Amino acid sequence: MRAAVQQSLDGPDALTIADLPAPKVGDSQILIDVKAAAVVFPDLLQTRGLYQLKPDPPYVPGGVATGTVRHANGPFVVGERVVAVTGLGAWVAVAAAPVSNTLRLFPLAPRPAPLPQPRPPADVQ
């Protein structure tokens, strides 16, 4: 699976795209096919070693991911839309997340029908 890997603590310029094996999950985790992952200020500080959590490179940054459940545990079902706080490792194609840090997302609302176009009164030429 593709992942953004922080190779050194030299900031975002030290990120590379790499192929990593898919994560293995335990009984209290789920796998998420990531559709979007947050990039927040603490993530950027972490890439320079300036945040209180200082993982040793190489590591996969990112603490929040959203997508669909690939492997379900707990109350989740495969295909369900979720958002999860992963702690680290969210900037990947497939993320492992604790069930306790995962929330369901509401179903997408259907698009409303377009509003009818106003017509001029019949007596106007």
HELIX and SHEET records of a PDB file:
HELIX    1   1 PRO A   12  ALA A   14  5                                   3    
HELIX    2   2 PHE A   41  GLN A   46  1                                   6    
HELIX    3   3 VAL A   99  ASN A  101  5                                   3    
SHEET    1   A 2 ARG A   2  GLN A   6  0                                        
SHEET    2   A 2 LEU A  15  ASP A  19 -1                                        
SHEET    1   B 5 VAL A  94  PRO A  98  0                                        
SHEET    2   B 5 GLN A  29  ALA A  37 -1                                        
SHEET    3   B 5 VAL A  64  HIS A  71 -1                                        
SHEET    4   B 5 ARG A  81  VAL A  85 -1                                        
SHEET    5   B 5 THR A 102  ARG A 104 -1                                        
END                                                                             
